[in-house]
Amino acid sequence: MARLPRPNVPLDIKLRVVLKQLGTFPETIDTLVEGATKGRRLGIEVEANLFVLACTLGCPVDSLQLDHDEALENREKLVELPNGRRKRTVVVPDGAIVLRYYPDANDPAHLFYRPHGAEYVGSHDVKTRVRGDHGQLSDNMLAKKERRRQRKLDPKRRRAKIPNRKRPWAKRSFPKRIKR
């Protein structure tokens, strides 16, 4: 299966994500990002806001990680097929070229900062490997389940169905009793 590389998240997107998560109004976010971009202090703004977010979540700044809400492996992909047509698909067919994720991988509306370790509430590690938000399956299990479902739909892997017929009981003799 073709796979897109994980794209680098630019600083202005990181700043938008942090400000959104801190509860800043959308109009204010645009103004703050434009001001930081003009002053070329994006990195400092991101670090300062990450510190505030880490204090709010009760974890160290080092443990904060960006989480794609709907994991990239579970997103639809815009695919170019061998015949030149393009289509959106969840599972990429053989010979197809993946162009981009849908929604985009760096879309601030689908990115969140989460603490990494399992000891923190809302952990990124737990959401990815153990269980998802609100008790659903983890991101890895959702991807595995989708791959399994697609494998069953593949005509090359289908088994020929045996027609149901009446099968008689097996005929065998019972052991003879030994008289004493």
C-alpha positions as CSV (number, residue, x, y, z in Angstrom):
1,M,0.0,0.0,0.0
2,A,1.4,3.4,-0.9
3,R,1.9,5.7,2.0
4,L,2.4,9.4,2.2
5,P,5.3,10.7,4.3
6,R,4.3,12.5,7.5
7,P,4.6,16.2,6.6
8,N,6.4,18.7,8.7
9,V,4.1,21.0,10.7
10,P,5.0,24.7,10.2
11,L,5.4,27.0,13.2
12,D,2.4,29.2,12.3
13,I,0.2,26.0,12.3
14,K,1.6,25.0,15.7
15,L,0.8,28.5,17.0
16,R,-2.8,28.3,15.7
17,V,-3.3,24.9,17.3
18,V,-2.0,26.0,20.7
19,L,-4.0,29.2,20.7
20,K,-7.1,27.3,19.6
21,Q,-6.6,24.8,22.4
22,L,-6.1,27.6,25.0
23,G,-9.5,29.0,24.0
24,T,-8.5,32.1,22.1
25,F,-11.1,33.5,19.7
26,P,-10.6,32.7,16.0
27,E,-10.3,36.4,15.0
28,T,-7.7,37.0,17.6
29,I,-5.8,33.9,16.5
30,D,-5.4,35.3,13.0
31,T,-4.2,38.7,14.3
32,L,-1.7,37.1,16.7
33,V,-0.2,34.7,14.1
34,E,0.1,37.6,11.5
35,G,1.8,39.8,14.2
36,A,4.2,37.0,15.2
37,T,5.0,36.2,11.5
38,K,5.9,39.9,10.8
39,G,8.1,40.1,13.9
40,R,9.7,36.7,13.1
41,R,9.1,35.5,16.6
42,L,6.9,32.5,15.9
43,G,9.2,30.0,17.8
44,I,9.2,32.2,20.9
45,E,5.4,32.6,20.8
46,V,4.9,28.8,20.3
47,E,7.2,28.0,23.2
48,A,5.5,30.5,25.5
49,N,2.0,29.3,24.7
50,L,3.1,25.6,25.0
51,F,4.3,26.4,28.5
52,V,0.9,27.9,29.4
53,L,-0.9,24.8,27.9
54,A,1.4,22.4,29.8
55,C,0.6,24.2,33.1
56,T,-3.1,23.9,32.2
57,L,-2.8,20.2,31.5
58,G,-0.5,19.5,34.4
59,C,2.4,18.0,32.5
60,P,5.9,19.1,31.5
61,V,6.3,20.9,28.2
62,D,8.6,18.1,26.9
63,S,5.8,15.6,27.0
64,L,3.4,17.6,24.8
65,Q,2.9,16.0,21.3
66,L,0.8,17.0,18.3
67,D,-2.0,14.5,17.7
68,H,-3.9,14.2,14.5
69,D,-7.5,13.8,15.4
70,E,-8.4,11.1,13.1
71,A,-5.0,9.5,12.7
72,L,-3.3,10.0,9.3
73,E,-3.5,6.2,8.6
74,N,-7.3,6.4,9.1
75,R,-8.0,9.4,6.9
76,E,-9.2,9.4,3.3
77,K,-6.5,9.9,0.7
78,L,-6.7,11.7,-2.6
79,V,-5.4,9.1,-5.0
80,E,-4.3,9.2,-8.7
81,L,-5.2,5.9,-10.4
82,P,-3.0,4.3,-13.1
83,N,-5.6,5.4,-15.8
84,G,-5.0,9.1,-14.8
85,R,-8.3,9.6,-12.8
86,R,-8.3,10.9,-9.3
87,K,-10.5,9.8,-6.5
88,R,-10.8,9.9,-2.7
89,T,-10.4,6.6,-1.0
90,V,-9.7,5.2,2.4
91,V,-7.6,2.2,1.3
92,V,-5.2,2.9,-1.6
93,P,-5.5,0.4,-4.5
94,D,-2.3,-1.2,-6.0
95,G,-0.5,1.0,-8.5
96,A,-2.1,4.2,-7.2
97,I,-0.2,7.3,-6.4
98,V,-1.2,9.1,-3.2
99,L,-1.4,12.8,-3.6
100,R,-2.6,14.1,-0.2
101,Y,-4.7,13.4,2.9
102,Y,-8.3,14.5,3.2
103,P,-8.7,16.6,5.4
104,D,-5.1,17.9,5.0
105,A,-2.5,16.6,7.4
106,N,-1.6,20.1,8.7
107,D,-5.2,21.3,9.1
108,P,-5.3,23.2,12.5
109,A,-8.9,22.1,13.0
110,H,-7.7,18.5,13.2
111,L,-4.6,18.9,15.3
112,F,-4.3,18.9,19.1
113,Y,-1.5,18.9,21.7
114,R,-1.7,16.0,24.1
115,P,0.7,14.8,26.8
116,H,2.6,11.7,25.8
117,G,2.8,9.5,28.9
118,A,0.1,7.1,30.0
119,E,0.1,8.7,33.4
120,Y,-1.6,11.8,32.1
121,V,-5.3,12.3,31.3
122,G,-6.0,12.3,27.6
123,S,-2.6,10.8,26.7
124,H,-1.5,10.6,23.1
125,D,0.1,7.2,23.6
126,V,-3.0,5.7,25.1
127,K,-5.2,7.1,22.3
128,T,-2.9,5.7,19.6
129,R,-2.2,2.3,21.1
130,V,-4.6,1.3,23.9
131,R,-8.1,2.9,23.5
132,G,-9.4,5.9,21.7
133,D,-11.4,8.9,23.2
134,H,-14.6,8.0,24.9
135,G,-13.9,4.2,25.0
136,Q,-13.7,3.7,21.2
137,L,-11.0,1.6,19.5
138,S,-7.5,2.9,19.4
139,D,-6.2,4.5,16.2
140,N,-4.0,1.5,15.4
141,M,-7.0,-0.9,15.9
142,L,-9.2,1.2,13.7
143,A,-6.6,1.0,10.9
144,K,-6.2,-2.7,11.4
145,K,-10.0,-3.2,11.3
146,E,-10.3,-1.3,8.1
147,R,-7.4,-3.3,6.5
148,R,-9.2,-6.5,7.5
149,R,-12.5,-5.3,6.1
150,Q,-10.8,-4.4,2.8
151,R,-9.1,-7.7,2.6
152,K,-12.4,-9.5,2.9
153,L,-13.8,-7.4,0.0
154,D,-10.8,-8.3,-2.3
155,P,-12.0,-10.8,-4.9
156,K,-8.5,-12.4,-5.1
157,R,-8.8,-13.4,-1.5
158,R,-12.3,-14.7,-1.4
159,R,-12.8,-18.4,-0.9
160,A,-15.2,-20.3,-3.0
161,K,-18.4,-21.0,-1.1
162,I,-19.4,-24.6,-0.6
163,P,-23.1,-25.1,-1.0
164,N,-24.9,-26.2,2.1
165,R,-26.0,-29.8,1.9
166,K,-27.3,-32.3,4.3
167,R,-24.5,-34.3,5.8
168,P,-25.4,-37.7,7.1
169,W,-24.2,-38.7,10.5
170,A,-20.9,-40.6,10.5
171,K,-21.4,-44.3,10.4
172,R,-19.3,-46.2,12.9
173,S,-19.8,-49.2,15.0
174,F,-19.7,-48.9,18.8
175,P,-17.1,-51.0,20.7
176,K,-18.4,-54.5,21.8
177,R,-18.9,-55.2,25.5
178,I,-16.7,-57.8,27.0
179,K,-18.6,-60.3,29.0
180,R,-17.0,-61.5,32.2
